[in-house]
Amino acid sequence: MKNRMKAKLAAGEPAFGLSVMIPSPQVVESAAGLGFDWVLIDCEHGTIGVETMELMIMAAEASGVTPIVRPPSNAAAHILQAMDRGAQGVQVPHVSDAEAARAAVQAVKFHPMGGRSLAAGTRASGYGLRGAMGDFVAEANRETLVCVQIEDEAALPNVDEILRVEGVDVFFIGPSDLSQSMGFPGNPEAPPVAKAIEETLAKIVAAGKTPGMPATGEALQGAIAKGVRYIYTHLPVILSTGAKAYFAKR
């Protein structure tokens, strides 16, 4: 299946996503109607189990948005659960060095690009009814997206080597976890954290890679101007913004 969001990024265009932490295929369908390019199905911080993750991926496919899953951890088994359900990519948390980035690629891609376990009859392969397995492998290696999260102070000295890992499509800066790991929980605007974010973003752009970050509506234009292309906001932010605009009319 063509990964339309990955195609937009390859063309240098921004792709706008909605992060969803609650188990709801209906919210995914609504995200498509609201104009988002992709959804982040957050199984790290949310309450989404494997079965509901699969339903949310189905809803994304049916609605025309790209389903990306954030697995509970960077473990290969967690990544495989998402890929076998039909996720078109993963946003892998807490990648602090090149070895972890290579492991993420290995978990997402089949041979010769990686070592992902191949099974007949998974949903991702069309239950084995969509053609030859070799064709599925080739399509999966071509269309799946690997995003690694740089969100720990320990990752900062290793950014250059992480950027050299082949097979990673997006390098995502996680301001919340970065702020807490640097001793400023919840305050990414603290000078040391802001400096680390700016320097990391500059390195990603200078390397010709695709940067990712979350952005509110107020920060959106600034993020795009700095080169961020993989962008999402959170469902509660959208609800809060809409509610404030609604109640302002009272």
Residue pairs with C-beta under 8 A, 6 or more apart in sequence:
1 61
1 88
1 139
1 143
2 143
3 66
3 88
3 89
3 143
3 144
3 145
4 37
4 64
4 66
5 15
5 17
5 37
5 38
5 65
5 66
5 68
5 88
5 89
5 145
6 66
6 88
6 89
6 143
6 145
6 169
8 14
8 15
8 37
9 15
9 145
9 169
9 170
9 210
9 229
9 230
12 229
13 229
14 224
14 228
14 229
14 230
14 231
15 37
15 38
15 66
15 229
15 230
15 231
16 35
16 36
16 37
16 38
16 231
16 232
16 233
17 36
17 37
17 38
17 39
17 40
17 68
17 230
17 231
17 232
17 233
18 31
18 34
18 36
18 38
18 39
18 40
18 232
18 233
18 234
18 235
18 238
19 39
19 40
19 42
19 214
19 232
19 233
19 234
19 235
20 27
20 28
20 31
20 39
20 40
20 41
20 42
20 46
20 48
20 56
20 235
21 42
21 45
21 46
21 47
21 48
21 234
21 235
22 46
22 47
22 48
22 235
23 46
23 47
23 48
23 49
23 52
23 56
24 56
25 52
25 55
25 56
25 58
25 59
26 59
27 235
28 39
28 41
28 56
28 59
28 60
28 63
28 65
28 67
29 59
29 62
29 63
31 39
31 63
31 65
32 60
32 63
32 64
32 65
33 63
34 238
36 65
37 65
37 66
38 60
38 65
38 66
38 67
38 68
38 232
39 56
39 60
39 65
39 66
39 67
39 68
40 68
40 69
40 70
40 91
40 232
41 48
41 53
41 56
41 57
41 60
41 67
41 68
41 69
41 70
41 82
41 87
42 48
42 70
43 49
43 53
43 69
43 70
43 71
43 72
43 78
43 82
44 70
44 71
44 72
44 73
44 93
45 70
48 56
50 81
50 85
53 69
53 81
53 82
53 85
53 87
54 85
54 86
54 123
56 67
57 67
57 69
57 85
57 86
57 87
58 86
60 66
60 67
61 67
61 86
66 88
66 89
67 86
67 87
67 88
68 87
68 88
68 89
68 90
68 91
68 145
68 147
69 82
69 85
69 87
69 89
69 90
69 91
70 90
70 91
70 92
70 93
71 78
71 79
71 81
71 82
71 90
71 92
71 93
72 78
73 93
73 94
74 92
74 93
74 94
74 95
74 100
74 103
74 104
76 103
76 106
76 107
79 90
79 92
79 104
79 107
79 108
80 107
80 116
80 117
82 90
83 90
83 107
83 108
83 116
83 124
83 140
83 144
84 119
84 122
84 123
84 124
85 123
85 124
86 123
86 124
87 124
87 144
88 143
88 144
88 145
89 108
89 144
89 145
89 146
89 147
89 169
90 104
90 107
90 108
90 145
90 146
90 147
91 147
91 148
91 149
91 170
91 172
91 212
92 104
92 146
92 147
92 148
92 149
93 149
93 151
93 174
93 177
94 100
94 149
94 151
94 152
94 177
95 101
95 104
95 148
95 149
95 150
95 155
95 162
96 150
96 152
96 154
96 155
96 158
97 154
97 155
97 158
97 161
97 162
98 158
98 161
98 162
98 164
98 165
100 148
101 148
101 162
101 165
101 168
102 165
102 167
104 146
104 148
104 168
105 113
105 114
105 146
105 165
105 166
105 167
105 168
106 114
106 115
106 116
107 114
107 115
107 116
108 114
108 116
108 144
108 146
108 167
109 115
109 116
109 140
109 141
109 144
109 146
109 167
110 116
110 118
110 137
110 140
110 141
111 137
113 141
113 167
114 141
114 167
118 133
118 137
119 125
120 128
120 133
121 127
121 128
122 128
124 136
124 140
125 133
125 136
126 136
130 136
145 169
145 170
146 167
146 168
146 169
146 170
147 168
147 169
147 170
147 171
147 172
147 212
147 230
148 162
148 165
148 168
148 170
148 171
148 172
149 172
149 173
149 174
149 177
150 156
150 159
150 162
150 171
150 172
150 173
150 174
150 178
150 200
151 172
151 173
151 174
151 175
151 176
151 177
151 178
151 181
152 177
152 178
152 181
153 178
153 181
153 182
153 196
154 181
155 162
156 196
156 200
159 200
159 203
159 204
160 203
162 168
162 171
163 171
163 203
163 204
163 207
163 209
168 209
169 210
170 209
170 210
170 211
170 212
170 230
171 204
171 209
171 210
171 211
171 212
172 211
172 212
172 213
172 230
173 197
173 200
173 201
173 204
173 211
173 212
173 213
175 188
175 193
175 197
175 213
175 214
176 186
176 188
178 188
178 193
178 196
178 197
179 185
179 186
179 187
179 188
179 190
179 193
180 186
182 190
182 192
182 193
182 196
184 190
184 192
184 193
187 193
188 194
188 197
197 213
201 211
201 213
201 226
201 227
201 228
204 210
204 211
204 227
205 211
205 226
205 227
210 229
210 230
211 226
211 227
211 228
211 229
211 230
212 228
212 229
212 230
212 231
213 223
213 228
213 230
213 231
214 231
214 232
214 233
214 234
215 222
215 223
215 228
215 231
215 232
215 233
216 233
216 237
217 233
217 237
217 241
220 231
223 231
224 231
